[in-house]
Amino acid sequence: MRTEAIDLDDETSRWRFRCPRGHVRWKPTEDHFYCRECAAQDDGGVIVRLWDRQTNERLPREAVTIVDADSPGRRSEGRVR
């Protein structure tokens, strides 16, 4: 299975990976993803696979590693703390 690291602080990553309905405002949880916009449409907001618009693949949560400013080893150049 292919794995993907998604940088939540990178706008390009945020626009590349979407919920199945195409929303970009999803969030990772421990075992799935959550989409606030889908939840507002009475779908509960739980997403089991993210849509990779570049490859048109659907990625399960276990195939995605989330990278953000708080990730271990991540440099914080240019960030005010």
Chimera marker file (.cmm) of the C-alpha trace (Angstrom):
<marker_set name="trace">
<marker id="1" x="0.000" y="0.000" z="0.000" r="1" g="1" b="0" radius="0.5"/>
<marker id="2" x="1.275" y="3.451" z="-0.883" r="1" g="1" b="0" radius="0.5"/>
<marker id="3" x="1.894" y="5.852" z="2.004" r="1" g="1" b="0" radius="0.5"/>
<marker id="4" x="1.820" y="9.636" z="1.884" r="1" g="1" b="0" radius="0.5"/>
<marker id="5" x="3.098" y="12.370" z="4.219" r="1" g="1" b="0" radius="0.5"/>
<marker id="6" x="0.777" y="15.369" z="4.246" r="1" g="1" b="0" radius="0.5"/>
<marker id="7" x="2.065" y="18.688" z="5.543" r="1" g="1" b="0" radius="0.5"/>
<marker id="8" x="-0.878" y="20.467" z="7.162" r="1" g="1" b="0" radius="0.5"/>
<marker id="9" x="1.029" y="23.763" z="7.089" r="1" g="1" b="0" radius="0.5"/>
<marker id="10" x="1.566" y="23.579" z="3.319" r="1" g="1" b="0" radius="0.5"/>
<marker id="11" x="-1.304" y="25.091" z="1.334" r="1" g="1" b="0" radius="0.5"/>
<marker id="12" x="-0.477" y="22.951" z="-1.727" r="1" g="1" b="0" radius="0.5"/>
<marker id="13" x="-0.914" y="19.775" z="0.332" r="1" g="1" b="0" radius="0.5"/>
<marker id="14" x="-4.167" y="21.044" z="1.783" r="1" g="1" b="0" radius="0.5"/>
<marker id="15" x="-5.576" y="21.650" z="-1.697" r="1" g="1" b="0" radius="0.5"/>
<marker id="16" x="-4.241" y="18.378" z="-3.134" r="1" g="1" b="0" radius="0.5"/>
<marker id="17" x="-5.809" y="16.090" z="-0.523" r="1" g="1" b="0" radius="0.5"/>
<marker id="18" x="-9.559" y="16.408" z="-0.021" r="1" g="1" b="0" radius="0.5"/>
<marker id="19" x="-12.528" y="14.610" z="1.415" r="1" g="1" b="0" radius="0.5"/>
<marker id="20" x="-14.469" y="12.507" z="-1.130" r="1" g="1" b="0" radius="0.5"/>
<marker id="21" x="-16.824" y="15.460" z="-1.734" r="1" g="1" b="0" radius="0.5"/>
<marker id="22" x="-13.911" y="17.780" z="-2.523" r="1" g="1" b="0" radius="0.5"/>
<marker id="23" x="-13.741" y="19.777" z="0.718" r="1" g="1" b="0" radius="0.5"/>
<marker id="24" x="-10.285" y="20.957" z="1.858" r="1" g="1" b="0" radius="0.5"/>
<marker id="25" x="-11.103" y="21.672" z="5.517" r="1" g="1" b="0" radius="0.5"/>
<marker id="26" x="-10.673" y="18.132" z="6.819" r="1" g="1" b="0" radius="0.5"/>
<marker id="27" x="-8.764" y="17.168" z="9.959" r="1" g="1" b="0" radius="0.5"/>
<marker id="28" x="-6.939" y="13.982" z="10.900" r="1" g="1" b="0" radius="0.5"/>
<marker id="29" x="-8.029" y="11.930" z="13.902" r="1" g="1" b="0" radius="0.5"/>
<marker id="30" x="-6.362" y="8.859" z="15.303" r="1" g="1" b="0" radius="0.5"/>
<marker id="31" x="-8.132" y="6.339" z="13.059" r="1" g="1" b="0" radius="0.5"/>
<marker id="32" x="-10.004" y="8.373" z="10.419" r="1" g="1" b="0" radius="0.5"/>
<marker id="33" x="-10.427" y="11.894" z="9.044" r="1" g="1" b="0" radius="0.5"/>
<marker id="34" x="-13.125" y="14.417" z="9.886" r="1" g="1" b="0" radius="0.5"/>
<marker id="35" x="-14.705" y="16.927" z="7.506" r="1" g="1" b="0" radius="0.5"/>
<marker id="36" x="-16.589" y="19.786" z="9.133" r="1" g="1" b="0" radius="0.5"/>
<marker id="37" x="-18.401" y="20.676" z="5.902" r="1" g="1" b="0" radius="0.5"/>
<marker id="38" x="-19.653" y="17.106" z="5.412" r="1" g="1" b="0" radius="0.5"/>
<marker id="39" x="-20.773" y="17.055" z="9.053" r="1" g="1" b="0" radius="0.5"/>
<marker id="40" x="-22.822" y="20.203" z="8.407" r="1" g="1" b="0" radius="0.5"/>
<marker id="41" x="-24.583" y="18.320" z="5.611" r="1" g="1" b="0" radius="0.5"/>
<marker id="42" x="-25.732" y="15.613" z="8.053" r="1" g="1" b="0" radius="0.5"/>
<marker id="43" x="-23.192" y="13.015" z="6.919" r="1" g="1" b="0" radius="0.5"/>
<marker id="44" x="-21.499" y="12.850" z="10.304" r="1" g="1" b="0" radius="0.5"/>
<marker id="45" x="-18.224" y="14.126" z="8.897" r="1" g="1" b="0" radius="0.5"/>
<marker id="46" x="-16.316" y="10.848" z="9.290" r="1" g="1" b="0" radius="0.5"/>
<marker id="47" x="-14.070" y="10.120" z="6.307" r="1" g="1" b="0" radius="0.5"/>
<marker id="48" x="-12.354" y="6.765" z="5.940" r="1" g="1" b="0" radius="0.5"/>
<marker id="49" x="-10.343" y="7.696" z="2.814" r="1" g="1" b="0" radius="0.5"/>
<marker id="50" x="-8.867" y="10.975" z="1.561" r="1" g="1" b="0" radius="0.5"/>
<marker id="51" x="-8.958" y="11.785" z="-2.133" r="1" g="1" b="0" radius="0.5"/>
<marker id="52" x="-5.565" y="12.552" z="-3.689" r="1" g="1" b="0" radius="0.5"/>
<marker id="53" x="-6.474" y="14.856" z="-6.581" r="1" g="1" b="0" radius="0.5"/>
<marker id="54" x="-3.056" y="14.431" z="-8.209" r="1" g="1" b="0" radius="0.5"/>
<marker id="55" x="-3.247" y="10.635" z="-8.570" r="1" g="1" b="0" radius="0.5"/>
<marker id="56" x="-7.029" y="10.223" z="-8.167" r="1" g="1" b="0" radius="0.5"/>
<marker id="57" x="-6.345" y="7.605" z="-5.468" r="1" g="1" b="0" radius="0.5"/>
<marker id="58" x="-8.261" y="7.166" z="-2.222" r="1" g="1" b="0" radius="0.5"/>
<marker id="59" x="-5.931" y="6.884" z="0.790" r="1" g="1" b="0" radius="0.5"/>
<marker id="60" x="-7.004" y="5.195" z="4.053" r="1" g="1" b="0" radius="0.5"/>
<marker id="61" x="-5.952" y="6.806" z="7.353" r="1" g="1" b="0" radius="0.5"/>
<marker id="62" x="-3.254" y="4.204" z="8.005" r="1" g="1" b="0" radius="0.5"/>
<marker id="63" x="-1.550" y="5.189" z="4.721" r="1" g="1" b="0" radius="0.5"/>
<marker id="64" x="-1.258" y="8.867" z="5.709" r="1" g="1" b="0" radius="0.5"/>
<marker id="65" x="1.358" y="10.430" z="7.965" r="1" g="1" b="0" radius="0.5"/>
<marker id="66" x="0.544" y="13.947" z="9.123" r="1" g="1" b="0" radius="0.5"/>
<marker id="67" x="3.353" y="16.497" z="9.296" r="1" g="1" b="0" radius="0.5"/>
<marker id="68" x="2.886" y="19.919" z="10.879" r="1" g="1" b="0" radius="0.5"/>
<marker id="69" x="4.772" y="22.537" z="12.883" r="1" g="1" b="0" radius="0.5"/>
<marker id="70" x="4.569" y="20.367" z="16.017" r="1" g="1" b="0" radius="0.5"/>
<marker id="71" x="6.013" y="17.232" z="14.371" r="1" g="1" b="0" radius="0.5"/>
<marker id="72" x="9.220" y="15.898" z="15.970" r="1" g="1" b="0" radius="0.5"/>
<marker id="73" x="12.316" y="17.015" z="14.108" r="1" g="1" b="0" radius="0.5"/>
<marker id="74" x="10.463" y="19.654" z="12.118" r="1" g="1" b="0" radius="0.5"/>
<marker id="75" x="12.409" y="22.899" z="11.813" r="1" g="1" b="0" radius="0.5"/>
<marker id="76" x="10.512" y="26.006" z="12.806" r="1" g="1" b="0" radius="0.5"/>
<marker id="77" x="12.434" y="28.626" z="10.848" r="1" g="1" b="0" radius="0.5"/>
<marker id="78" x="10.484" y="31.787" z="10.393" r="1" g="1" b="0" radius="0.5"/>
<marker id="79" x="7.957" y="30.862" z="13.065" r="1" g="1" b="0" radius="0.5"/>
<marker id="80" x="7.419" y="32.992" z="16.122" r="1" g="1" b="0" radius="0.5"/>
<marker id="81" x="7.093" y="30.982" z="19.302" r="1" g="1" b="0" radius="0.5"/>
<link id1="1" id2="2" r="1" g="1" b="0" radius="0.2"/>
<link id1="2" id2="3" r="1" g="1" b="0" radius="0.2"/>
<link id1="3" id2="4" r="1" g="1" b="0" radius="0.2"/>
<link id1="4" id2="5" r="1" g="1" b="0" radius="0.2"/>
<link id1="5" id2="6" r="1" g="1" b="0" radius="0.2"/>
<link id1="6" id2="7" r="1" g="1" b="0" radius="0.2"/>
<link id1="7" id2="8" r="1" g="1" b="0" radius="0.2"/>
<link id1="8" id2="9" r="1" g="1" b="0" radius="0.2"/>
<link id1="9" id2="10" r="1" g="1" b="0" radius="0.2"/>
<link id1="10" id2="11" r="1" g="1" b="0" radius="0.2"/>
<link id1="11" id2="12" r="1" g="1" b="0" radius="0.2"/>
<link id1="12" id2="13" r="1" g="1" b="0" radius="0.2"/>
<link id1="13" id2="14" r="1" g="1" b="0" radius="0.2"/>
<link id1="14" id2="15" r="1" g="1" b="0" radius="0.2"/>
<link id1="15" id2="16" r="1" g="1" b="0" radius="0.2"/>
<link id1="16" id2="17" r="1" g="1" b="0" radius="0.2"/>
<link id1="17" id2="18" r="1" g="1" b="0" radius="0.2"/>
<link id1="18" id2="19" r="1" g="1" b="0" radius="0.2"/>
<link id1="19" id2="20" r="1" g="1" b="0" radius="0.2"/>
<link id1="20" id2="21" r="1" g="1" b="0" radius="0.2"/>
<link id1="21" id2="22" r="1" g="1" b="0" radius="0.2"/>
<link id1="22" id2="23" r="1" g="1" b="0" radius="0.2"/>
<link id1="23" id2="24" r="1" g="1" b="0" radius="0.2"/>
<link id1="24" id2="25" r="1" g="1" b="0" radius="0.2"/>
<link id1="25" id2="26" r="1" g="1" b="0" radius="0.2"/>
<link id1="26" id2="27" r="1" g="1" b="0" radius="0.2"/>
<link id1="27" id2="28" r="1" g="1" b="0" radius="0.2"/>
<link id1="28" id2="29" r="1" g="1" b="0" radius="0.2"/>
<link id1="29" id2="30" r="1" g="1" b="0" radius="0.2"/>
<link id1="30" id2="31" r="1" g="1" b="0" radius="0.2"/>
<link id1="31" id2="32" r="1" g="1" b="0" radius="0.2"/>
<link id1="32" id2="33" r="1" g="1" b="0" radius="0.2"/>
<link id1="33" id2="34" r="1" g="1" b="0" radius="0.2"/>
<link id1="34" id2="35" r="1" g="1" b="0" radius="0.2"/>
<link id1="35" id2="36" r="1" g="1" b="0" radius="0.2"/>
<link id1="36" id2="37" r="1" g="1" b="0" radius="0.2"/>
<link id1="37" id2="38" r="1" g="1" b="0" radius="0.2"/>
<link id1="38" id2="39" r="1" g="1" b="0" radius="0.2"/>
<link id1="39" id2="40" r="1" g="1" b="0" radius="0.2"/>
<link id1="40" id2="41" r="1" g="1" b="0" radius="0.2"/>
<link id1="41" id2="42" r="1" g="1" b="0" radius="0.2"/>
<link id1="42" id2="43" r="1" g="1" b="0" radius="0.2"/>
<link id1="43" id2="44" r="1" g="1" b="0" radius="0.2"/>
<link id1="44" id2="45" r="1" g="1" b="0" radius="0.2"/>
<link id1="45" id2="46" r="1" g="1" b="0" radius="0.2"/>
<link id1="46" id2="47" r="1" g="1" b="0" radius="0.2"/>
<link id1="47" id2="48" r="1" g="1" b="0" radius="0.2"/>
<link id1="48" id2="49" r="1" g="1" b="0" radius="0.2"/>
<link id1="49" id2="50" r="1" g="1" b="0" radius="0.2"/>
<link id1="50" id2="51" r="1" g="1" b="0" radius="0.2"/>
<link id1="51" id2="52" r="1" g="1" b="0" radius="0.2"/>
<link id1="52" id2="53" r="1" g="1" b="0" radius="0.2"/>
<link id1="53" id2="54" r="1" g="1" b="0" radius="0.2"/>
<link id1="54" id2="55" r="1" g="1" b="0" radius="0.2"/>
<link id1="55" id2="56" r="1" g="1" b="0" radius="0.2"/>
<link id1="56" id2="57" r="1" g="1" b="0" radius="0.2"/>
<link id1="57" id2="58" r="1" g="1" b="0" radius="0.2"/>
<link id1="58" id2="59" r="1" g="1" b="0" radius="0.2"/>
<link id1="59" id2="60" r="1" g="1" b="0" radius="0.2"/>
<link id1="60" id2="61" r="1" g="1" b="0" radius="0.2"/>
<link id1="61" id2="62" r="1" g="1" b="0" radius="0.2"/>
<link id1="62" id2="63" r="1" g="1" b="0" radius="0.2"/>
<link id1="63" id2="64" r="1" g="1" b="0" radius="0.2"/>
<link id1="64" id2="65" r="1" g="1" b="0" radius="0.2"/>
<link id1="65" id2="66" r="1" g="1" b="0" radius="0.2"/>
<link id1="66" id2="67" r="1" g="1" b="0" radius="0.2"/>
<link id1="67" id2="68" r="1" g="1" b="0" radius="0.2"/>
<link id1="68" id2="69" r="1" g="1" b="0" radius="0.2"/>
<link id1="69" id2="70" r="1" g="1" b="0" radius="0.2"/>
<link id1="70" id2="71" r="1" g="1" b="0" radius="0.2"/>
<link id1="71" id2="72" r="1" g="1" b="0" radius="0.2"/>
<link id1="72" id2="73" r="1" g="1" b="0" radius="0.2"/>
<link id1="73" id2="74" r="1" g="1" b="0" radius="0.2"/>
<link id1="74" id2="75" r="1" g="1" b="0" radius="0.2"/>
<link id1="75" id2="76" r="1" g="1" b="0" radius="0.2"/>
<link id1="76" id2="77" r="1" g="1" b="0" radius="0.2"/>
<link id1="77" id2="78" r="1" g="1" b="0" radius="0.2"/>
<link id1="78" id2="79" r="1" g="1" b="0" radius="0.2"/>
<link id1="79" id2="80" r="1" g="1" b="0" radius="0.2"/>
<link id1="80" id2="81" r="1" g="1" b="0" radius="0.2"/>
</marker_set>
